[in-house]
Amino acid sequence: MTDTIFALSSGLPPAGIAVVRISGPKAGPVLEAIAGALPGARRASFRRFVDPATGEPLDDGLALWFPGPKTTTGEDLAELHLHGGRAVVAAVLDCLGRQEGLRLAEAGEFTRRAFENGRIDLAQAEGLADLLAAETEGQRRSALALAEGALGQHVERWQKLLLRESALIEAELDFSDEGDVEDAAPAERAALIALAHEMEVLLENPPAERLRDGARIVLAGPPNAGKSSLFNILVGRDAAIVTDIAGTTRDRLEAPVTMGGVPLLFVDTAGLRDESADAVEAIGIARTGQALVEADIILWLGDASELPKGALLIAAKSDLGEHRPGFALSVKTGEGLDALRAEIIEKAKSLLPREGSLALNARHRTLIAAVGHDLRQASAAEDPLIAAEHLRSGRSHLDALTGRAGVEDMLDALFGGFCIGK
C-alpha cells in the first residue's frame, strides 16, 4: 500500500458539492501543491485550487488535512471540497491523475485500507457494505449497528474469555505436577458451556438475510382462485397475467416490495390440481410445491379443508356474494385488503430481526456456530490436550470472524462490491 490513491467520494456530478479524497504517503505534498500551504489538521480552510504544472486555477473550495494514523484509512488523508459541476470535478481528477505517485482508487480500496490498517474489523466492513445497499429503515439500522462494531464488541469479549480459559488449561498441562496449580476443571467447563449457550442464543435471532431479501409470501391454491389478481394488487402493478382460463399461470412469479417499511417478496404460483394434460403446467405445479416449502407466509386461496399448516385462509372474490371462512376480500371493491396487508406486515415483522438486536449474516452464523461447537467439545473433553486444541480452533474461528485469518478471497469479493470512492 505504498501508492497514494484518490477518487470522487461523493455522488456523481452535477451536485451542489463534490468531495475528492486522497489517501497515502503523498496526500500531504499533493494537497500542498494544489492548495498552497497545508491547512491546520482537521480544520476546513478556504483555498484556491490550482494545477501545479500550469498554475491554472481549478476551483475555489475547502481543503482539509488529516494526518495519519488516526484517520478513516489509517494513512495521511486529504479532502478537496469542490463545486459539484462535471467540468470542475473532471479537471481536478485529471490534475490529480497527472501527479507522480498518484493513481485512481479501485472499488472499495479506501475501506480496504481502513481494514488492513486496523481502523475497522471485517464485520464493520460488511456492515458498511450493507449500509450502502440499505433500502429500508430496518436494513439501515441493522447495517449501522454492524458498521459501528456491535459484533466486534461481542467477539472481543469472547476472545478474552477463550484466552483466559486456554491459559488455565495450559497452566494445568505445564505445571500440574508442581502442586501449585489448583484443579479448575469444573469451573472451566461451566464457563465454556455458559459461553457456548450465549452464542447459541445469539444464533436464534432472525438472520440478516431476512432484512435484505424480505419475508417470502407465497400465494397458492387451485386454478382460477384469484391468486394472480391478488398478487397484482399486493405488489402494486400488473406483474401477472390474469384471465379466466385455468392454468394461465404456469411458473412462479416473484416481486419484491416494501410494505409498511417491511421488505417482502411476493410469489405467485401455478394453480394446484391433481392432474394436468399440459406438461408445462405440470412443471409449474411441481414448482408451486417447492415454493410452499420455501414460504415464510402462505396465502391460501383454496378450500379450508386443504389449508396448509400455518397458512392464512383467503376467501377471495367476496364481491360474488359467497360466504366462506377466512379473510373475506375482493380485488374489485377493495374489501378486506387493508386488513390483509396489516396481517401480512405483522407476521413479517415477527420473522425479521427485532429493532436493536444484532442480525448476523450466513458467514457470521457459520463461524459462531463452529466456535460454539468447539466450546462444547472442549468442555466435554477429559484430556486437557484435546480441550486446549478445541479452544485453539475456537480462537481461530473468531479471528476469521474479525478478518484476522483466512479470509483473503472473501475480502476481494467484499471490497470489490464497494463504489470507487469508498
C-alpha positions in Angstrom: 0.0 0.0 0.0 2.8 2.5 -1.0 0.6 4.0 -3.7 -1.4 7.2 -2.9 -4.9 6.8 -4.2 -7.6 9.4 -5.0 -11.3 9.3 -6.0 -14.5 11.2 -6.1 -16.1 10.1 -2.8 -19.4 11.9 -3.2 -22.2 11.3 -5.7 -21.8 11.7 -9.4 -22.0 15.3 -10.7 -23.7 17.6 -11.2 -24.2 18.2 -7.5 -24.0 21.1 -5.1 -20.7 19.9 -3.6 -18.2 17.3 -4.7 -15.7 15.7 -2.3 -12.4 14.3 -3.7 -10.5 12.1 -1.2 -6.7 11.4 -1.4 -5.1 8.8 0.9 -1.5 7.7 1.2 2.0 9.0 1.8 1.8 11.7 -0.9 -1.5 13.1 0.2 0.2 16.0 2.1 2.6 17.0 -0.6 -0.1 16.9 -3.3 -2.6 18.9 -1.2 0.2 21.5 -0.5 0.9 21.7 -4.3 -2.7 22.2 -5.3 -4.0 24.2 -2.4 -0.8 26.1 -1.2 0.4 25.5 2.4 -1.2 22.7 4.4 -4.2 23.8 6.4 -4.4 23.1 10.1 -5.0 19.4 10.9 -8.8 18.6 10.9 -9.7 22.2 10.1 -11.5 23.2 6.9 -9.7 26.1 5.1 -10.9 28.1 2.1 -8.4 27.8 -0.7 -8.0 28.3 -4.4 -7.0 25.0 -6.1 -4.6 25.3 -9.0 -2.9 22.9 -11.4 0.8 22.7 -10.1 2.0 22.1 -13.7 0.5 25.2 -15.3 -0.7 27.4 -12.4 -4.1 27.5 -13.9 -7.0 27.9 -11.4 -9.2 24.8 -11.0 -11.8 25.9 -8.4 -12.3 27.7 -5.1 -13.3 25.4 -2.3 -12.4 23.9 1.1 -9.2 21.9 1.8 -9.0 19.5 4.8 -5.9 17.7 6.1 -6.0 14.6 8.3 -2.5 13.3 9.3 -2.3 9.6 9.9 -2.6 7.2 11.5 -5.8 8.4 13.2 -7.8 8.7 10.0 -10.5 6.6 8.4 -7.9 4.8 6.3 -5.1 4.8 8.9 -3.0 6.8 6.4 -2.4 10.5 5.7 -5.6 11.7 4.2 -6.7 14.9 2.3 -10.0 16.1 1.1 -10.9 18.7 -1.5 -14.5 20.0 -1.2 -15.4 21.5 -4.6 -18.2 22.9 -6.6 -20.1 19.8 -7.9 -20.2 20.6 -11.7 -19.0 18.0 -14.1 -16.3 20.2 -15.6 -14.8 21.1 -12.2 -14.7 17.5 -11.0 -13.2 16.3 -14.3 -10.5 19.0 -14.2 -9.5 18.2 -10.6 -9.4 14.4 -11.2 -7.4 14.9 -14.3 -4.9 17.1 -12.4 -4.5 14.5 -9.7 -4.1 11.7 -12.2 -1.1 13.5 -13.6 0.7 13.8 -10.2 3.6 11.5 -9.8 2.8 8.5 -7.4 -1.0 9.0 -7.5 -3.5 6.7 -9.1 -7.3 6.4 -9.2 -8.6 4.1 -6.4 -10.0 0.7 -7.1 -13.5 -0.1 -5.9 -13.7 -0.3 -2.1 -9.9 0.5 -1.8 -10.3 3.2 0.9 -12.4 0.9 3.1 -9.9 -2.0 2.5 -7.1 0.2 3.6 -9.0 1.0 6.7 -9.4 -2.7 7.4 -5.8 -3.6 6.6 -4.5 -0.7 8.8 -6.7 -1.9 11.8 -9.1 1.0 11.7 -12.1 -1.3 11.3 -12.6 -5.1 11.5 -14.1 -7.3 8.9 -17.6 -7.3 10.4 -17.6 -3.5 10.4 -16.6 -3.5 6.7 -19.5 -5.9 6.0 -21.8 -3.5 7.9 -20.6 -0.6 5.8 -21.3 -2.6 2.6 -24.8 -3.4 3.9 -25.3 0.3 4.8 -24.5 1.4 1.3 -27.1 -1.1 -0.1 -29.8 -0.5 2.6 -33.2 0.3 1.2 -35.4 0.1 4.3 -35.2 1.5 7.8 -34.7 -1.9 9.3 -31.8 -2.6 6.9 -30.2 0.8 7.7 -30.4 0.2 11.5 -29.0 -3.3 11.3 -26.2 -2.3 8.9 -25.3 0.8 11.1 -25.1 -1.4 14.2 -22.7 -3.8 12.4 -20.7 -0.9 10.9 -20.3 0.7 14.4 -18.8 -2.5 15.8 -21.7 -4.2 17.6 -20.5 -7.7 16.6 -16.8 -6.8 17.2 -17.6 -5.9 20.8 -19.1 -9.4 21.3 -16.1 -11.0 19.6 -13.6 -9.0 21.6 -15.1 -10.2 24.9 -15.4 -13.8 23.7 -11.7 -13.7 22.7 -10.7 -12.6 26.1 -12.7 -15.4 27.8 -11.3 -18.0 25.4 -7.7 -16.8 26.0 -8.3 -16.9 29.8 -9.7 -20.5 29.6 -6.8 -21.5 27.3 -4.3 -20.1 29.7 -5.8 -22.0 32.6 -5.6 -25.3 30.7 -2.1 -24.6 29.5 -1.1 -23.9 33.1 -2.7 -27.2 34.2 -0.7 -29.0 31.4 2.6 -27.4 32.2 2.6 -27.1 36.0 0.1 -29.5 37.5 2.9 -31.8 38.7 4.4 -28.9 40.8 1.5 -28.8 43.2 0.8 -25.1 43.0 -1.9 -25.1 40.3 -5.4 -25.7 41.5 -7.8 -28.0 39.7 -10.0 -25.5 37.9 -11.6 -28.1 35.5 -15.2 -27.9 36.9 -15.2 -24.0 36.7 -13.7 -24.1 33.3 -16.3 -26.4 31.9 -19.1 -24.3 33.4 -17.6 -21.1 31.9 -17.3 -22.8 28.4 -20.8 -24.1 28.5 -22.2 -20.7 29.5 -20.3 -19.1 26.7 -21.5 -21.7 24.2 -25.1 -21.1 25.3 -24.7 -17.3 24.9 -23.6 -17.9 21.3 -26.5 -20.3 20.6 -29.0 -17.7 21.9 -27.5 -15.1 19.5 -27.8 -17.6 16.6 -31.5 -17.9 17.3 -32.1 -14.3 16.2 -33.6 -14.0 12.7 -30.7 -13.7 10.1 -29.6 -10.6 8.4 -30.7 -12.1 5.0 -34.3 -11.6 6.1 -33.8 -7.9 6.2 -32.2 -7.9 2.7 -34.4 -10.4 0.9 -37.6 -9.9 2.9 -40.2 -12.4 4.1 -41.2 -14.8 1.3 -45.0 -14.7 0.9 -46.5 -17.4 -1.4 -50.0 -17.2 -2.9 -51.3 -20.7 -3.6 -54.5 -22.6 -4.3 -56.4 -24.2 -7.1 -56.7 -22.6 -10.6 -58.9 -19.6 -11.1 -59.0 -18.9 -7.3 -57.9 -15.3 -7.8 -54.2 -15.6 -6.9 -52.8 -13.6 -9.8 -55.3 -10.8 -9.3 -54.5 -10.6 -5.6 -50.8 -10.8 -6.4 -51.0 -7.8 -8.7 -52.9 -5.7 -6.1 -50.4 -6.5 -3.4 -47.3 -5.7 -5.5 -49.0 -2.6 -6.9 -48.6 -3.4 -10.6 -49.8 -5.8 -13.3 -46.9 -8.3 -12.8 -49.0 -11.4 -13.5 -51.3 -12.1 -16.5 -54.9 -12.5 -15.4 -57.5 -14.5 -17.4 -60.5 -16.8 -16.8 -58.6 -19.6 -18.4 -57.5 -22.3 -15.9 -53.7 -22.8 -15.8 -52.8 -19.3 -17.1 -50.0 -19.0 -14.5 -47.6 -21.8 -15.3 -44.4 -20.7 -13.5 -43.9 -18.9 -10.2 -43.6 -15.1 -10.4 -41.6 -13.1 -7.8 -42.0 -9.4 -7.0 -40.1 -7.7 -4.2 -41.9 -4.8 -2.4 -41.7 -2.8 0.8 -44.9 -2.6 2.7 -45.1 -0.5 5.9 -41.3 -0.3 5.9 -41.0 -4.1 5.8 -39.3 -5.9 2.9 -41.4 -8.6 1.3 -41.1 -11.0 -1.6 -44.5 -12.0 -3.0 -44.6 -15.2 -5.1 -47.5 -16.1 -7.4 -47.7 -19.7 -8.3 -49.4 -22.1 -10.7 -52.8 -23.4 -9.6 -52.8 -26.7 -7.9 -54.8 -29.6 -9.3 -54.4 -33.3 -9.2 -53.9 -33.8 -13.0 -52.9 -31.7 -15.9 -52.7 -32.8 -19.5 -50.3 -29.9 -20.2 -46.6 -30.9 -19.5 -45.6 -27.2 -18.9 -48.4 -26.7 -16.4 -47.4 -29.9 -14.6 -43.9 -28.5 -14.2 -45.4 -25.2 -12.8 -47.5 -27.2 -10.3 -44.3 -29.0 -9.1 -42.6 -25.6 -8.6 -45.6 -24.5 -6.6 -45.0 -27.3 -4.2 -41.4 -26.2 -3.8 -42.5 -22.6 -3.3 -44.8 -23.7 -0.5 -41.8 -25.5 1.2 -39.7 -22.3 1.0 -42.5 -19.9 2.1 -42.4 -17.9 5.2 -46.1 -16.9 4.9 -48.7 -18.7 2.8 -51.8 -17.0 1.5 -54.1 -19.9 0.7 -56.9 -19.2 -1.8 -58.3 -22.7 -1.7 -60.7 -24.9 0.3 -60.3 -24.7 4.1 -60.1 -28.4 4.3 -56.8 -28.3 2.4 -55.3 -25.4 4.3 -51.5 -25.8 4.7 -50.3 -25.6 8.3 -49.9 -22.0 9.5 -51.3 -20.5 6.3 -53.7 -17.6 6.1 -57.0 -18.7 4.6 -58.2 -16.1 2.0 -61.8 -16.0 0.9 -61.3 -14.2 -2.4 -64.0 -12.8 -4.7 -66.2 -11.8 -1.8 -68.0 -9.4 -4.2 -69.7 -12.5 -5.8 -71.7 -13.0 -2.6 -70.1 -16.2 -1.5 -69.7 -16.6 2.3 -66.6 -18.7 3.1 -64.3 -18.8 6.1 -61.1 -16.8 6.1 -60.1 -13.3 5.1 -63.0 -12.1 3.1 -61.7 -9.8 0.3 -62.3 -8.5 -3.2 -59.8 -7.1 -5.5 -62.6 -5.3 -7.4 -64.2 -3.5 -4.4 -61.1 -3.4 -2.1 -62.9 -5.1 0.7 -60.6 -6.7 3.2 -57.3 -5.7 1.5 -56.2 -3.2 4.2 -56.8 -5.9 6.9 -54.9 -8.4 4.9 -52.0 -6.0 4.4 -51.9 -5.3 8.1 -51.8 -9.0 8.9 -49.0 -9.7 6.4 -46.9 -6.8 7.9 -47.5 -8.1 11.4 -46.5 -11.6 10.6 -43.5 -10.5 8.5 -42.2 -8.3 11.4 -42.2 -11.3 13.7 -39.8 -13.0 11.2 -37.4 -10.1 11.0 -34.6 -9.2 13.4 -36.0 -7.1 16.3 -35.0 -3.4 16.4 -31.8 -3.1 18.4 -30.9 -6.8 18.0 -27.8 -8.0 16.2 -28.6 -9.5 12.8 -25.9 -12.0 11.7 -25.3 -13.0 8.1 -24.5 -16.5 6.9 -20.7 -16.1 7.3 -21.1 -14.9 10.9 -23.5 -17.6 11.8 -21.3 -20.4 10.4 -18.2 -19.2 12.3 -20.1 -18.6 15.6 -21.7 -22.0 15.4 -18.2 -23.5 14.8 -16.9 -21.7 17.9 -19.9 -22.9 20.0 -19.2 -26.5 18.8 -15.5 -26.2 19.8 -16.5 -24.9 23.3 -18.9 -27.8 23.8 -16.2 -30.2 22.7 -13.7 -28.6 25.0 -16.0 -28.7 28.0 -16.7 -32.4 27.4 -13.0 -33.4 26.8 -11.4 -35.4 29.6 -7.9 -34.9 28.2 -6.6 -31.3 28.7 -4.7 -31.6 25.4 -7.9 -32.2 23.5 -9.6 -29.3 25.3 -6.7 -27.0 24.5 -6.9 -27.9 20.8 -10.6 -27.2 20.7 -10.1 -23.8 22.3 -7.3 -23.0 19.8 -9.7 -23.9 17.0 -12.4 -21.7 18.5 -10.0 -18.7 18.7 -9.1 -19.3 15.1 -12.7 -19.1 14.1 -13.1 -15.8 16.0 -10.1 -14.5 14.2 -11.7 -15.4 10.8 -14.9 -13.6 12.0 -13.0 -10.3 12.5 -10.8 -10.8 9.5 -7.5 -11.7 11.1 -7.1 -15.0 9.4 -8.0 -17.0 6.3 -10.3 -14.5 4.5 -8.3 -13.2 1.5 -10.6 -14.4 -1.2 -13.7 -13.2 0.6 -12.0 -9.8 1.1 -11.5 -9.4 -2.7 -15.2 -10.1 -3.2 -16.4 -7.9 -0.4 -14.4 -4.7 -1.2 -14.9 -5.2 -5.0 -18.6 -4.5 -4.4 -18.0 -1.1 -3.0 -18.1 2.1 -5.1 -14.8 3.6 -6.2 -14.8 6.4 -3.6 -15.2 4.1 -0.7 
